[in-house]
Amino acid sequence: MGTPGHSWQFTAQAGTGIGHAGMIAAAKILAEAGLELVTRPEIIAKAKEEFQRSTGGKPYKCAMPPEQKPAFHQLAGK
């Protein structure tokens, strides 16, 4: 708890037995959620209704201005 993601501390912890067990548990939960969505399409319909209600049906608008480009050049050569 409290370890920032994508840090060396997180990497070290993820390689332990506890980290591996956590990964397996998370994979099982995600698989079960996927199975529920495939076998119960009414859940997806409810999610779509909730999304429409919460967004007012407005299309997604990216917060980043179109002229702003990600700084991928900082990762070149790494």
PDB file of N, CA, C and O in Angstrom:
ATOM      1  N   MET A   1       0.851  -1.182   0.000  1.00  0.00           N
ATOM      2  CA  MET A   1       0.000   0.000   0.000  1.00  0.00           C
ATOM      3  C   MET A   1       0.891   1.237   0.000  1.00  0.00           C
ATOM      4  O   MET A   1       1.895   1.296   0.709  1.00  0.00           O
ATOM      5  N   GLY A   2       0.512   2.208  -0.795  1.00  0.00           N
ATOM      6  CA  GLY A   2       1.228   3.473  -0.823  1.00  0.00           C
ATOM      7  C   GLY A   2       2.417   3.511  -1.760  1.00  0.00           C
ATOM      8  O   GLY A   2       3.071   4.548  -1.873  1.00  0.00           O
ATOM      9  N   THR A   3       2.716   2.414  -2.435  1.00  0.00           N
ATOM     10  CA  THR A   3       3.836   2.412  -3.368  1.00  0.00           C
ATOM     11  C   THR A   3       3.371   2.948  -4.710  1.00  0.00           C
ATOM     12  O   THR A   3       2.394   2.453  -5.271  1.00  0.00           O
ATOM     13  N   PRO A   4       4.073   3.975  -5.240  1.00  0.00           N
ATOM     14  CA  PRO A   4       3.652   4.501  -6.543  1.00  0.00           C
ATOM     15  C   PRO A   4       3.902   3.479  -7.656  1.00  0.00           C
ATOM     16  O   PRO A   4       4.908   2.770  -7.659  1.00  0.00           O
ATOM     17  N   GLY A   5       2.958   3.425  -8.600  1.00  0.00           N
ATOM     18  CA  GLY A   5       3.121   2.533  -9.742  1.00  0.00           C
ATOM     19  C   GLY A   5       4.283   2.973 -10.619  1.00  0.00           C
ATOM     20  O   GLY A   5       4.681   4.138 -10.587  1.00  0.00           O
ATOM     21  N   HIS A   6       4.817   2.067 -11.384  1.00  0.00           N
ATOM     22  CA  HIS A   6       5.915   2.333 -12.317  1.00  0.00           C
ATOM     23  C   HIS A   6       7.151   2.868 -11.599  1.00  0.00           C
ATOM     24  O   HIS A   6       7.887   3.688 -12.148  1.00  0.00           O
ATOM     25  N   SER A   7       7.375   2.404 -10.380  1.00  0.00           N
ATOM     26  CA  SER A   7       8.581   2.775  -9.636  1.00  0.00           C
ATOM     27  C   SER A   7       9.401   1.509  -9.397  1.00  0.00           C
ATOM     28  O   SER A   7       8.888   0.400  -9.547  1.00  0.00           O
ATOM     29  N   TRP A   8      10.667   1.669  -9.029  1.00  0.00           N
ATOM     30  CA  TRP A   8      11.485   0.488  -8.771  1.00  0.00           C
ATOM     31  C   TRP A   8      10.960  -0.278  -7.560  1.00  0.00           C
ATOM     32  O   TRP A   8      11.091  -1.500  -7.486  1.00  0.00           O
ATOM     33  N   GLN A   9      10.362   0.451  -6.607  1.00  0.00           N
ATOM     34  CA  GLN A   9       9.797  -0.223  -5.443  1.00  0.00           C
ATOM     35  C   GLN A   9       8.636  -1.137  -5.857  1.00  0.00           C
ATOM     36  O   GLN A   9       8.517  -2.265  -5.378  1.00  0.00           O
ATOM     37  N   PHE A  10       7.797  -0.634  -6.741  1.00  0.00           N
ATOM     38  CA  PHE A  10       6.669  -1.425  -7.222  1.00  0.00           C
ATOM     39  C   PHE A  10       7.178  -2.655  -7.964  1.00  0.00           C
ATOM     40  O   PHE A  10       6.661  -3.757  -7.778  1.00  0.00           O
ATOM     41  N   THR A  11       8.180  -2.468  -8.795  1.00  0.00           N
ATOM     42  CA  THR A  11       8.753  -3.582  -9.554  1.00  0.00           C
ATOM     43  C   THR A  11       9.307  -4.641  -8.612  1.00  0.00           C
ATOM     44  O   THR A  11       9.090  -5.836  -8.814  1.00  0.00           O
ATOM     45  N   ALA A  12      10.023  -4.201  -7.581  1.00  0.00           N
ATOM     46  CA  ALA A  12      10.595  -5.151  -6.627  1.00  0.00           C
ATOM     47  C   ALA A  12       9.505  -5.914  -5.887  1.00  0.00           C
ATOM     48  O   ALA A  12       9.627  -7.118  -5.667  1.00  0.00           O
ATOM     49  N   GLN A  13       8.446  -5.222  -5.506  1.00  0.00           N
ATOM     50  CA  GLN A  13       7.369  -5.877  -4.771  1.00  0.00           C
ATOM     51  C   GLN A  13       6.579  -6.824  -5.660  1.00  0.00           C
ATOM     52  O   GLN A  13       6.150  -7.886  -5.206  1.00  0.00           O
ATOM     53  N   ALA A  14       6.383  -6.457  -6.908  1.00  0.00           N
ATOM     54  CA  ALA A  14       5.590  -7.293  -7.819  1.00  0.00           C
ATOM     55  C   ALA A  14       6.278  -8.625  -8.081  1.00  0.00           C
ATOM     56  O   ALA A  14       5.614  -9.605  -8.417  1.00  0.00           O
ATOM     57  N   GLY A  15       7.582  -8.675  -7.934  1.00  0.00           N
ATOM     58  CA  GLY A  15       8.322  -9.908  -8.172  1.00  0.00           C
ATOM     59  C   GLY A  15       8.317 -10.866  -7.006  1.00  0.00           C
ATOM     60  O   GLY A  15       8.888 -11.953  -7.107  1.00  0.00           O
ATOM     61  N   THR A  16       7.689 -10.499  -5.898  1.00  0.00           N
ATOM     62  CA  THR A  16       7.646 -11.383  -4.733  1.00  0.00           C
ATOM     63  C   THR A  16       6.480 -12.360  -4.850  1.00  0.00           C
ATOM     64  O   THR A  16       5.627 -12.232  -5.728  1.00  0.00           O
ATOM     65  N   GLY A  17       6.461 -13.324  -3.958  1.00  0.00           N
ATOM     66  CA  GLY A  17       5.356 -14.280  -3.935  1.00  0.00           C
ATOM     67  C   GLY A  17       4.023 -13.595  -3.692  1.00  0.00           C
ATOM     68  O   GLY A  17       3.014 -13.957  -4.296  1.00  0.00           O
ATOM     69  N   ILE A  18       4.018 -12.604  -2.806  1.00  0.00           N
ATOM     70  CA  ILE A  18       2.780 -11.866  -2.528  1.00  0.00           C
ATOM     71  C   ILE A  18       2.346 -11.090  -3.763  1.00  0.00           C
ATOM     72  O   ILE A  18       1.158 -11.038  -4.082  1.00  0.00           O
ATOM     73  N   GLY A  19       3.309 -10.484  -4.462  1.00  0.00           N
ATOM     74  CA  GLY A  19       2.977  -9.754  -5.692  1.00  0.00           C
ATOM     75  C   GLY A  19       2.408 -10.676  -6.754  1.00  0.00           C
ATOM     76  O   GLY A  19       1.455 -10.320  -7.448  1.00  0.00           O
ATOM     77  N   HIS A  20       2.990 -11.859  -6.882  1.00  0.00           N
ATOM     78  CA  HIS A  20       2.505 -12.823  -7.870  1.00  0.00           C
ATOM     79  C   HIS A  20       1.098 -13.288  -7.510  1.00  0.00           C
ATOM     80  O   HIS A  20       0.239 -13.401  -8.385  1.00  0.00           O
ATOM     81  N   ALA A  21       0.857 -13.560  -6.226  1.00  0.00           N
ATOM     82  CA  ALA A  21      -0.481 -13.987  -5.788  1.00  0.00           C
ATOM     83  C   ALA A  21      -1.507 -12.883  -6.063  1.00  0.00           C
ATOM     84  O   ALA A  21      -2.636 -13.166  -6.463  1.00  0.00           O
ATOM     85  N   GLY A  22      -1.111 -11.629  -5.849  1.00  0.00           N
ATOM     86  CA  GLY A  22      -2.007 -10.506  -6.139  1.00  0.00           C
ATOM     87  C   GLY A  22      -2.329 -10.418  -7.618  1.00  0.00           C
ATOM     88  O   GLY A  22      -3.464 -10.127  -7.995  1.00  0.00           O
ATOM     89  N   MET A  23      -1.325 -10.673  -8.464  1.00  0.00           N
ATOM     90  CA  MET A  23      -1.536 -10.642  -9.911  1.00  0.00           C
ATOM     91  C   MET A  23      -2.513 -11.744 -10.334  1.00  0.00           C
ATOM     92  O   MET A  23      -3.394 -11.509 -11.161  1.00  0.00           O
ATOM     93  N   ILE A  24      -2.359 -12.931  -9.773  1.00  0.00           N
ATOM     94  CA  ILE A  24      -3.252 -14.047 -10.107  1.00  0.00           C
ATOM     95  C   ILE A  24      -4.676 -13.729  -9.653  1.00  0.00           C
ATOM     96  O   ILE A  24      -5.636 -13.986 -10.379  1.00  0.00           O
ATOM     97  N   ALA A  25      -4.808 -13.168  -8.452  1.00  0.00           N
ATOM     98  CA  ALA A  25      -6.142 -12.809  -7.949  1.00  0.00           C
ATOM     99  C   ALA A  25      -6.795 -11.771  -8.861  1.00  0.00           C
ATOM    100  O   ALA A  25      -7.975 -11.887  -9.193  1.00  0.00           O
ATOM    101  N   ALA A  26      -6.033 -10.763  -9.263  1.00  0.00           N
ATOM    102  CA  ALA A  26      -6.572  -9.720 -10.145  1.00  0.00           C
ATOM    103  C   ALA A  26      -6.979 -10.317 -11.500  1.00  0.00           C
ATOM    104  O   ALA A  26      -8.015  -9.948 -12.053  1.00  0.00           O
ATOM    105  N   ALA A  27      -6.173 -11.229 -12.031  1.00  0.00           N
ATOM    106  CA  ALA A  27      -6.496 -11.864 -13.315  1.00  0.00           C
ATOM    107  C   ALA A  27      -7.791 -12.665 -13.216  1.00  0.00           C
ATOM    108  O   ALA A  27      -8.608 -12.642 -14.136  1.00  0.00           O
ATOM    109  N   LYS A  28      -7.979 -13.369 -12.106  1.00  0.00           N
ATOM    110  CA  LYS A  28      -9.208 -14.138 -11.918  1.00  0.00           C
ATOM    111  C   LYS A  28     -10.430 -13.219 -11.838  1.00  0.00           C
ATOM    112  O   LYS A  28     -11.482 -13.525 -12.401  1.00  0.00           O
ATOM    113  N   ILE A  29     -10.285 -12.109 -11.145  1.00  0.00           N
ATOM    114  CA  ILE A  29     -11.391 -11.158 -11.017  1.00  0.00           C
ATOM    115  C   ILE A  29     -11.743 -10.563 -12.374  1.00  0.00           C
ATOM    116  O   ILE A  29     -12.921 -10.450 -12.714  1.00  0.00           O
ATOM    117  N   LEU A  30     -10.729 -10.181 -13.152  1.00  0.00           N
ATOM    118  CA  LEU A  30     -10.985  -9.625 -14.481  1.00  0.00           C
ATOM    119  C   LEU A  30     -11.629 -10.660 -15.399  1.00  0.00           C
ATOM    120  O   LEU A  30     -12.523 -10.328 -16.178  1.00  0.00           O
ATOM    121  N   ALA A  31     -11.185 -11.903 -15.314  1.00  0.00           N
ATOM    122  CA  ALA A  31     -11.777 -12.959 -16.136  1.00  0.00           C
ATOM    123  C   ALA A  31     -13.238 -13.183 -15.760  1.00  0.00           C
ATOM    124  O   ALA A  31     -14.088 -13.354 -16.634  1.00  0.00           O
ATOM    125  N   GLU A  32     -13.528 -13.181 -14.471  1.00  0.00           N
ATOM    126  CA  GLU A  32     -14.911 -13.359 -14.017  1.00  0.00           C
ATOM    127  C   GLU A  32     -15.785 -12.192 -14.483  1.00  0.00           C
ATOM    128  O   GLU A  32     -16.923 -12.396 -14.905  1.00  0.00           O
ATOM    129  N   ALA A  33     -15.255 -10.975 -14.407  1.00  0.00           N
ATOM    130  CA  ALA A  33     -16.010  -9.810 -14.879  1.00  0.00           C
ATOM    131  C   ALA A  33     -16.285  -9.923 -16.374  1.00  0.00           C
ATOM    132  O   ALA A  33     -17.388  -9.615 -16.826  1.00  0.00           O
ATOM    133  N   GLY A  34     -15.291 -10.360 -17.144  1.00  0.00           N
ATOM    134  CA  GLY A  34     -15.487 -10.551 -18.578  1.00  0.00           C
ATOM    135  C   GLY A  34     -16.536 -11.603 -18.876  1.00  0.00           C
ATOM    136  O   GLY A  34     -17.358 -11.432 -19.777  1.00  0.00           O
ATOM    137  N   LEU A  35     -16.508 -12.691 -18.119  1.00  0.00           N
ATOM    138  CA  LEU A  35     -17.509 -13.739 -18.299  1.00  0.00           C
ATOM    139  C   LEU A  35     -18.910 -13.208 -18.004  1.00  0.00           C
ATOM    140  O   LEU A  35     -19.854 -13.512 -18.732  1.00  0.00           O
ATOM    141  N   GLU A  36     -19.047 -12.426 -16.951  1.00  0.00           N
ATOM    142  CA  GLU A  36     -20.347 -11.835 -16.612  1.00  0.00           C
ATOM    143  C   GLU A  36     -20.856 -10.951 -17.750  1.00  0.00           C
ATOM    144  O   GLU A  36     -22.039 -10.990 -18.088  1.00  0.00           O
ATOM    145  N   LEU A  37     -19.970 -10.160 -18.333  1.00  0.00           N
ATOM    146  CA  LEU A  37     -20.392  -9.267 -19.420  1.00  0.00           C
ATOM    147  C   LEU A  37     -20.796 -10.047 -20.668  1.00  0.00           C
ATOM    148  O   LEU A  37     -21.728  -9.656 -21.370  1.00  0.00           O
ATOM    149  N   VAL A  38     -20.102 -11.142 -20.945  1.00  0.00           N
ATOM    150  CA  VAL A  38     -20.419 -11.947 -22.126  1.00  0.00           C
ATOM    151  C   VAL A  38     -21.728 -12.703 -21.937  1.00  0.00           C
ATOM    152  O   VAL A  38     -22.525 -12.815 -22.869  1.00  0.00           O
ATOM    153  N   THR A  39     -21.948 -13.216 -20.745  1.00  0.00           N
ATOM    154  CA  THR A  39     -23.122 -14.055 -20.517  1.00  0.00           C
ATOM    155  C   THR A  39     -24.348 -13.279 -20.057  1.00  0.00           C
ATOM    156  O   THR A  39     -25.456 -13.817 -20.052  1.00  0.00           O
ATOM    157  N   ARG A  40     -24.161 -12.012 -19.669  1.00  0.00           N
ATOM    158  CA  ARG A  40     -25.297 -11.207 -19.207  1.00  0.00           C
ATOM    159  C   ARG A  40     -25.283  -9.844 -19.912  1.00  0.00           C
ATOM    160  O   ARG A  40     -24.871  -8.848 -19.317  1.00  0.00           O
ATOM    161  N   PRO A  41     -25.725  -9.792 -21.161  1.00  0.00           N
ATOM    162  CA  PRO A  41     -25.670  -8.543 -21.930  1.00  0.00           C
ATOM    163  C   PRO A  41     -26.497  -7.414 -21.317  1.00  0.00           C
ATOM    164  O   PRO A  41     -26.293  -6.250 -21.660  1.00  0.00           O
ATOM    165  N   GLU A  42     -27.421  -7.737 -20.420  1.00  0.00           N
ATOM    166  CA  GLU A  42     -28.202  -6.676 -19.779  1.00  0.00           C
ATOM    167  C   GLU A  42     -27.316  -5.767 -18.921  1.00  0.00           C
ATOM    168  O   GLU A  42     -27.654  -4.604 -18.701  1.00  0.00           O
ATOM    169  N   ILE A  43     -26.192  -6.287 -18.440  1.00  0.00           N
ATOM    170  CA  ILE A  43     -25.258  -5.459 -17.670  1.00  0.00           C
ATOM    171  C   ILE A  43     -24.660  -4.387 -18.574  1.00  0.00           C
ATOM    172  O   ILE A  43     -24.538  -3.229 -18.174  1.00  0.00           O
ATOM    173  N   ILE A  44     -24.290  -4.770 -19.782  1.00  0.00           N
ATOM    174  CA  ILE A  44     -23.726  -3.801 -20.730  1.00  0.00           C
ATOM    175  C   ILE A  44     -24.780  -2.768 -21.104  1.00  0.00           C
ATOM    176  O   ILE A  44     -24.469  -1.582 -21.209  1.00  0.00           O
ATOM    177  N   ALA A  45     -26.005  -3.196 -21.306  1.00  0.00           N
ATOM    178  CA  ALA A  45     -27.085  -2.261 -21.639  1.00  0.00           C
ATOM    179  C   ALA A  45     -27.279  -1.248 -20.512  1.00  0.00           C
ATOM    180  O   ALA A  45     -27.460  -0.058 -20.772  1.00  0.00           O
ATOM    181  N   LYS A  46     -27.242  -1.717 -19.253  1.00  0.00           N
ATOM    182  CA  LYS A  46     -27.383  -0.809 -18.109  1.00  0.00           C
ATOM    183  C   LYS A  46     -26.213   0.174 -18.047  1.00  0.00           C
ATOM    184  O   LYS A  46     -26.404   1.355 -17.757  1.00  0.00           O
ATOM    185  N   ALA A  47     -25.007  -0.318 -18.320  1.00  0.00           N
ATOM    186  CA  ALA A  47     -23.827   0.544 -18.302  1.00  0.00           C
ATOM    187  C   ALA A  47     -23.924   1.625 -19.370  1.00  0.00           C
ATOM    188  O   ALA A  47     -23.565   2.779 -19.132  1.00  0.00           O
ATOM    189  N   LYS A  48     -24.411   1.245 -20.552  1.00  0.00           N
ATOM    190  CA  LYS A  48     -24.571   2.228 -21.632  1.00  0.00           C
ATOM    191  C   LYS A  48     -25.616   3.275 -21.263  1.00  0.00           C
ATOM    192  O   LYS A  48     -25.439   4.464 -21.529  1.00  0.00           O
ATOM    193  N   GLU A  49     -26.711   2.819 -20.646  1.00  0.00           N
ATOM    194  CA  GLU A  49     -27.745   3.768 -20.205  1.00  0.00           C
ATOM    195  C   GLU A  49     -27.184   4.727 -19.169  1.00  0.00           C
ATOM    196  O   GLU A  49     -27.424   5.932 -19.238  1.00  0.00           O
ATOM    197  N   GLU A  50     -26.442   4.199 -18.213  1.00  0.00           N
ATOM    198  CA  GLU A  50     -25.851   5.052 -17.178  1.00  0.00           C
ATOM    199  C   GLU A  50     -24.868   6.049 -17.782  1.00  0.00           C
ATOM    200  O   GLU A  50     -24.832   7.212 -17.381  1.00  0.00           O
ATOM    201  N   PHE A  51     -24.070   5.589 -18.748  1.00  0.00           N
ATOM    202  CA  PHE A  51     -23.111   6.470 -19.408  1.00  0.00           C
ATOM    203  C   PHE A  51     -23.835   7.605 -20.134  1.00  0.00           C
ATOM    204  O   PHE A  51     -23.441   8.766 -20.030  1.00  0.00           O
ATOM    205  N   GLN A  52     -24.888   7.264 -20.865  1.00  0.00           N
ATOM    206  CA  GLN A  52     -25.657   8.286 -21.579  1.00  0.00           C
ATOM    207  C   GLN A  52     -26.267   9.282 -20.596  1.00  0.00           C
ATOM    208  O   GLN A  52     -26.271  10.488 -20.842  1.00  0.00           O
ATOM    209  N   ARG A  53     -26.777   8.767 -19.487  1.00  0.00           N
ATOM    210  CA  ARG A  53     -27.391   9.626 -18.475  1.00  0.00           C
ATOM    211  C   ARG A  53     -26.349  10.550 -17.831  1.00  0.00           C
ATOM    212  O   ARG A  53     -26.603  11.739 -17.638  1.00  0.00           O
ATOM    213  N   SER A  54     -25.190  10.003 -17.505  1.00  0.00           N
ATOM    214  CA  SER A  54     -24.168  10.791 -16.804  1.00  0.00           C
ATOM    215  C   SER A  54     -23.453  11.785 -17.707  1.00  0.00           C
ATOM    216  O   SER A  54     -22.982  12.817 -17.230  1.00  0.00           O
ATOM    217  N   THR A  55     -23.361  11.495 -19.012  1.00  0.00           N
ATOM    218  CA  THR A  55     -22.671  12.407 -19.927  1.00  0.00           C
ATOM    219  C   THR A  55     -23.634  13.290 -20.707  1.00  0.00           C
ATOM    220  O   THR A  55     -23.209  14.214 -21.401  1.00  0.00           O
ATOM    221  N   GLY A  56     -24.925  13.012 -20.598  1.00  0.00           N
ATOM    222  CA  GLY A  56     -25.892  13.767 -21.378  1.00  0.00           C
ATOM    223  C   GLY A  56     -25.807  13.454 -22.858  1.00  0.00           C
ATOM    224  O   GLY A  56     -26.333  14.208 -23.677  1.00  0.00           O
ATOM    225  N   GLY A  57     -25.154  12.353 -23.222  1.00  0.00           N
ATOM    226  CA  GLY A  57     -25.037  11.963 -24.623  1.00  0.00           C
ATOM    227  C   GLY A  57     -24.004  12.759 -25.399  1.00  0.00           C
ATOM    228  O   GLY A  57     -23.891  12.615 -26.617  1.00  0.00           O
ATOM    229  N   LYS A  58     -23.238  13.610 -24.690  1.00  0.00           N
ATOM    230  CA  LYS A  58     -22.211  14.407 -25.370  1.00  0.00           C
ATOM    231  C   LYS A  58     -21.047  13.516 -25.791  1.00  0.00           C
ATOM    232  O   LYS A  58     -20.672  12.606 -25.052  1.00  0.00           O
ATOM    233  N   PRO A  59     -20.473  13.761 -26.959  1.00  0.00           N
ATOM    234  CA  PRO A  59     -19.319  12.955 -27.377  1.00  0.00           C
ATOM    235  C   PRO A  59     -18.090  13.307 -26.535  1.00  0.00           C
ATOM    236  O   PRO A  59     -18.011  14.389 -25.954  1.00  0.00           O
ATOM    237  N   TYR A  60     -17.154  12.394 -26.481  1.00  0.00           N
ATOM    238  CA  TYR A  60     -15.918  12.609 -25.737  1.00  0.00           C
ATOM    239  C   TYR A  60     -15.121  13.743 -26.371  1.00  0.00           C
ATOM    240  O   TYR A  60     -15.003  13.832 -27.593  1.00  0.00           O
ATOM    241  N   LYS A  61     -14.577  14.605 -25.519  1.00  0.00           N
ATOM    242  CA  LYS A  61     -13.704  15.675 -25.993  1.00  0.00           C
ATOM    243  C   LYS A  61     -12.407  15.595 -25.206  1.00  0.00           C
ATOM    244  O   LYS A  61     -12.396  15.729 -23.983  1.00  0.00           O
ATOM    245  N   CYS A  62     -11.328  15.379 -25.918  1.00  0.00           N
ATOM    246  CA  CYS A  62     -10.022  15.251 -25.276  1.00  0.00           C
ATOM    247  C   CYS A  62      -9.634  16.572 -24.621  1.00  0.00           C
ATOM    248  O   CYS A  62      -9.822  17.641 -25.201  1.00  0.00           O
ATOM    249  N   ALA A  63      -9.098  16.491 -23.419  1.00  0.00           N
ATOM    250  CA  ALA A  63      -8.688  17.696 -22.697  1.00  0.00           C
ATOM    251  C   ALA A  63      -7.401  18.291 -23.272  1.00  0.00           C
ATOM    252  O   ALA A  63      -7.109  19.468 -23.060  1.00  0.00           O
ATOM    253  N   MET A  64      -6.640  17.481 -23.992  1.00  0.00           N
ATOM    254  CA  MET A  64      -5.389  17.967 -24.574  1.00  0.00           C
ATOM    255  C   MET A  64      -5.688  18.691 -25.887  1.00  0.00           C
ATOM    256  O   MET A  64      -6.368  18.140 -26.752  1.00  0.00           O
ATOM    257  N   PRO A  65      -5.195  19.909 -26.043  1.00  0.00           N
ATOM    258  CA  PRO A  65      -5.434  20.620 -27.308  1.00  0.00           C
ATOM    259  C   PRO A  65      -4.858  19.840 -28.491  1.00  0.00           C
ATOM    260  O   PRO A  65      -3.834  19.172 -28.346  1.00  0.00           O
ATOM    261  N   PRO A  66      -5.503  19.916 -29.658  1.00  0.00           N
ATOM    262  CA  PRO A  66      -5.036  19.118 -30.807  1.00  0.00           C
ATOM    263  C   PRO A  66      -3.619  19.457 -31.247  1.00  0.00           C
ATOM    264  O   PRO A  66      -2.931  18.601 -31.804  1.00  0.00           O
ATOM    265  N   GLU A  67      -3.168  20.683 -31.010  1.00  0.00           N
ATOM    266  CA  GLU A  67      -1.806  21.047 -31.424  1.00  0.00           C
ATOM    267  C   GLU A  67      -0.739  20.522 -30.458  1.00  0.00           C
ATOM    268  O   GLU A  67       0.448  20.532 -30.785  1.00  0.00           O
ATOM    269  N   GLN A  68      -1.153  20.067 -29.276  1.00  0.00           N
ATOM    270  CA  GLN A  68      -0.220  19.524 -28.286  1.00  0.00           C
ATOM    271  C   GLN A  68       0.112  18.078 -28.654  1.00  0.00           C
ATOM    272  O   GLN A  68      -0.787  17.258 -28.840  1.00  0.00           O
ATOM    273  N   LYS A  69       1.383  17.775 -28.755  1.00  0.00           N
ATOM    274  CA  LYS A  69       1.813  16.420 -29.091  1.00  0.00           C
ATOM    275  C   LYS A  69       2.549  15.820 -27.895  1.00  0.00           C
ATOM    276  O   LYS A  69       3.266  16.538 -27.198  1.00  0.00           O
ATOM    277  N   PRO A  70       2.389  14.519 -27.644  1.00  0.00           N
ATOM    278  CA  PRO A  70       3.127  13.869 -26.556  1.00  0.00           C
ATOM    279  C   PRO A  70       4.629  13.978 -26.780  1.00  0.00           C
ATOM    280  O   PRO A  70       5.093  13.991 -27.920  1.00  0.00           O
ATOM    281  N   ALA A  71       5.375  14.056 -25.707  1.00  0.00           N
ATOM    282  CA  ALA A  71       6.834  14.235 -25.782  1.00  0.00           C
ATOM    283  C   ALA A  71       7.542  12.890 -25.919  1.00  0.00           C
ATOM    284  O   ALA A  71       8.359  12.524 -25.074  1.00  0.00           O
ATOM    285  N   PHE A  72       7.224  12.158 -26.986  1.00  0.00           N
ATOM    286  CA  PHE A  72       7.849  10.852 -27.189  1.00  0.00           C
ATOM    287  C   PHE A  72       9.345  10.970 -27.453  1.00  0.00           C
ATOM    288  O   PHE A  72      10.087  10.011 -27.239  1.00  0.00           O
ATOM    289  N   HIS A  73       9.795  12.128 -27.913  1.00  0.00           N
ATOM    290  CA  HIS A  73      11.215  12.299 -28.193  1.00  0.00           C
ATOM    291  C   HIS A  73      12.046  12.113 -26.924  1.00  0.00           C
ATOM    292  O   HIS A  73      13.227  11.778 -27.015  1.00  0.00           O
ATOM    293  N   GLN A  74      11.464  12.320 -25.756  1.00  0.00           N
ATOM    294  CA  GLN A  74      12.187  12.144 -24.504  1.00  0.00           C
ATOM    295  C   GLN A  74      12.533  10.681 -24.247  1.00  0.00           C
ATOM    296  O   GLN A  74      13.447  10.380 -23.480  1.00  0.00           O
ATOM    297  N   LEU A  75      11.805   9.779 -24.885  1.00  0.00           N
ATOM    298  CA  LEU A  75      12.027   8.356 -24.674  1.00  0.00           C
ATOM    299  C   LEU A  75      12.939   7.745 -25.732  1.00  0.00           C
ATOM    300  O   LEU A  75      13.292   6.569 -25.642  1.00  0.00           O
ATOM    301  N   ALA A  76      13.328   8.544 -26.745  1.00  0.00           N
ATOM    302  CA  ALA A  76      14.162   8.028 -27.837  1.00  0.00           C
ATOM    303  C   ALA A  76      15.501   7.560 -27.293  1.00  0.00           C
ATOM    304  O   ALA A  76      16.144   8.253 -26.504  1.00  0.00           O
ATOM    305  N   GLY A  77      15.909   6.382 -27.722  1.00  0.00           N
ATOM    306  CA  GLY A  77      17.207   5.861 -27.358  1.00  0.00           C
ATOM    307  C   GLY A  77      17.250   5.179 -25.994  1.00  0.00           C
ATOM    308  O   GLY A  77      18.326   4.801 -25.531  1.00  0.00           O
ATOM    309  N   LYS A  78      16.101   5.017 -25.343  1.00  0.00           N
ATOM    310  CA  LYS A  78      16.108   4.357 -24.022  1.00  0.00           C
ATOM    311  C   LYS A  78      15.778   2.903 -24.138  1.00  0.00           C
ATOM    312  O   LYS A  78      15.738   2.196 -23.131  1.00  0.00           O
TER     313      LYS A  78
END
